[in-house]
Amino acid sequence: MHQPAPPTLPRGYFAIGAERVSKALNLGNLMRSAHGFGASFTFTIGATYQALEARADTSKGAQHLPHYNWANVEELVLPAGCRLVGVELLDDAVDLPNFRHPLCAAYVLGPERGALSPELAAKCNYIVRIPTSFCINLAMAGAIVMYDRVRSLGRFPPRPLGEGGPAGRRLASRKVGRSAR
């Protein structure tokens, strides 16, 4: 029996960063998630010195992918063809589940206690929102956006129509906890 060829994975790249980030743990967690999800680079715009310590990056993502730190929005330079996608909780932003990710994209989140600056928002090709009723942690928001990108760009088959895994596979019969590893 002939198996159909798997779909070709899309090429392209993505980056993720934050504007005016001030907490080292948030930047470190964002960088760690970026490394795990396969980002091509990370960046900050106007980050505080303390944030640049990125203490929570236990995967040492900065040793594996480039990190750019721009002092202000005017310094921001992205590769040709790269779309800038702002992530902000705005009523007129596109809900993330309804957004088709650009093949080449740089996602930027606003600061912990604030929003994307008007200058940066004006540079964005798109602004998306995670459909929550209030703002969530910066690093968590970044991880959600990266997961949505990886999930939606064809690396995985469509989800099954019924609950559970493909072809009705269940995990209920497996042991749960450390002993099952």
C-alpha positions as CSV (number, residue, x, y, z in Angstrom):
1,M,0.0,0.0,0.0
2,H,1.4,3.4,-1.0
3,Q,1.7,6.0,1.8
4,P,1.1,9.6,0.8
5,A,4.2,11.8,1.1
6,P,4.2,14.0,4.2
7,P,3.5,17.6,3.6
8,T,6.6,19.7,3.0
9,L,7.5,21.7,6.1
10,P,7.4,25.4,5.5
11,R,10.7,27.2,5.5
12,G,11.3,30.6,6.9
13,Y,12.2,31.7,10.4
14,F,11.0,33.7,13.4
15,A,12.4,35.8,16.1
16,I,10.8,37.0,19.3
17,G,11.6,40.0,21.5
18,A,10.2,42.6,23.9
19,E,10.2,46.3,24.2
20,R,11.3,48.0,27.4
21,V,11.4,44.7,29.3
22,S,12.7,45.3,32.9
23,K,12.7,41.9,34.6
24,A,15.6,39.5,34.0
25,L,13.4,36.5,34.8
26,N,10.9,37.4,32.1
27,L,13.6,37.9,29.5
28,G,15.4,34.7,30.5
29,N,12.2,32.7,30.3
30,L,11.4,34.2,26.9
31,M,14.9,33.4,25.6
32,R,14.6,29.9,26.9
33,S,11.3,29.3,25.3
34,A,12.6,30.9,22.0
35,H,15.5,28.4,22.1
36,G,13.1,25.5,22.7
37,F,10.7,26.5,19.9
38,G,13.5,27.0,17.4
39,A,13.6,30.8,17.1
40,S,16.3,32.2,14.8
41,F,17.1,35.1,17.1
42,T,15.9,37.1,20.1
43,F,15.9,40.8,20.7
44,T,15.1,43.6,23.0
45,I,14.3,47.3,22.4
46,G,15.1,49.7,25.2
47,A,15.6,46.9,27.8
48,T,16.9,47.8,31.3
49,Y,20.4,46.6,32.3
50,Q,18.9,44.3,34.9
51,A,16.7,42.6,32.3
52,L,19.7,41.9,30.0
53,E,21.1,39.6,32.7
54,A,18.4,37.1,31.6
55,R,19.0,34.9,34.7
56,A,16.2,32.4,34.0
57,D,17.6,31.2,30.6
58,T,18.7,27.9,31.9
59,S,19.1,26.5,28.4
60,K,21.7,29.2,27.7
61,G,19.9,30.3,24.5
62,A,22.2,33.2,24.1
63,Q,25.0,30.7,23.4
64,H,22.9,29.1,20.7
65,L,21.1,31.9,18.9
66,P,21.9,35.6,18.4
67,H,20.4,38.2,20.7
68,Y,20.1,41.8,19.5
69,N,19.6,44.7,21.9
70,W,18.5,47.9,20.3
71,A,18.4,51.0,22.5
72,N,15.3,52.4,20.8
73,V,12.7,51.8,18.1
74,E,14.7,53.8,15.5
75,E,17.6,51.3,15.8
76,L,15.5,48.3,15.1
77,V,16.6,46.6,11.9
78,L,15.1,43.4,10.7
79,P,16.0,41.2,7.7
80,A,14.4,42.1,4.3
81,G,11.0,40.5,4.1
82,C,10.6,39.9,7.8
83,R,7.2,41.0,9.1
84,L,7.0,42.7,12.5
85,V,4.1,41.3,14.6
86,G,3.2,43.1,17.7
87,V,1.5,41.2,20.5
88,E,-0.8,43.3,22.5
89,L,-4.2,43.1,24.3
90,L,-6.0,45.6,22.1
91,D,-9.7,45.4,21.0
92,D,-8.8,45.9,17.3
93,A,-5.9,43.4,17.2
94,V,-6.4,40.1,15.4
95,D,-7.2,37.2,17.8
96,L,-4.2,34.8,17.7
97,P,-6.4,31.8,16.7
98,N,-7.5,33.7,13.6
99,F,-4.1,34.9,12.5
100,R,-2.0,33.3,9.7
101,H,1.6,33.6,10.7
102,P,4.0,35.1,8.1
103,L,6.7,32.8,7.0
104,C,9.4,35.2,8.2
105,A,8.3,37.1,11.3
106,A,9.6,38.9,14.3
107,Y,7.2,39.0,17.2
108,V,7.5,41.8,19.8
109,L,5.8,42.0,23.1
110,G,5.2,45.1,25.2
111,P,6.7,45.8,28.6
112,E,5.6,44.1,31.8
113,R,3.6,47.2,33.0
114,G,2.6,48.9,29.9
115,A,1.9,48.5,26.2
116,L,3.9,48.7,23.0
117,S,5.0,52.2,22.3
118,P,3.0,54.1,19.7
119,E,6.3,54.3,17.6
120,L,6.7,50.5,17.7
121,A,3.0,49.8,17.1
122,A,3.2,52.0,14.0
123,K,6.1,49.9,12.6
124,C,4.2,46.6,13.1
125,N,2.8,44.9,10.0
126,Y,0.2,43.2,12.3
127,I,-0.9,43.3,15.9
128,V,-2.3,40.2,17.4
129,R,-3.8,39.5,20.8
130,I,-4.0,36.4,22.9
131,P,-7.7,36.1,23.6
132,T,-7.5,36.4,27.4
133,S,-9.7,38.6,29.6
134,F,-6.6,40.3,31.1
135,C,-2.9,40.7,30.5
136,I,-0.7,37.6,31.2
137,N,3.0,37.3,32.0
138,L,5.3,38.5,29.2
139,A,7.2,35.3,29.0
140,M,4.1,33.2,29.0
141,A,2.5,35.3,26.3
142,G,5.7,34.8,24.2
143,A,5.5,31.0,24.7
144,I,1.9,31.0,23.6
145,V,2.6,32.9,20.4
146,M,5.6,30.6,19.6
147,Y,3.5,27.5,20.2
148,D,0.7,28.8,18.0
149,R,3.2,29.5,15.2
150,V,4.8,26.0,15.4
151,R,1.4,24.4,15.6
152,S,-0.2,26.3,12.8
153,L,2.6,26.2,10.2
154,G,2.2,22.6,9.2
155,R,4.6,20.7,11.4
156,F,1.8,18.5,12.7
157,P,-1.2,16.8,11.1
158,P,-4.6,18.3,11.8
159,R,-6.1,17.5,15.2
160,P,-8.4,14.5,15.4
161,L,-12.1,15.2,15.3
162,G,-12.7,13.2,18.5
163,E,-11.0,13.5,21.8
164,G,-7.7,11.9,22.5
165,G,-4.7,11.3,20.1
166,P,-4.6,10.1,16.5
167,A,-6.8,7.1,15.7
168,G,-8.3,7.2,19.1
169,R,-5.1,6.4,21.0
170,R,-5.4,6.8,24.7
171,L,-2.8,7.2,27.4
172,A,-5.1,6.4,30.3
173,S,-3.7,2.9,30.7
174,R,-0.1,4.2,31.2
175,K,1.4,4.9,34.5
176,V,1.6,8.5,35.5
177,G,4.5,10.1,37.4
178,R,8.2,9.8,37.6
179,S,8.2,6.0,37.7
180,A,6.7,5.8,34.2
181,R,9.7,7.6,32.7
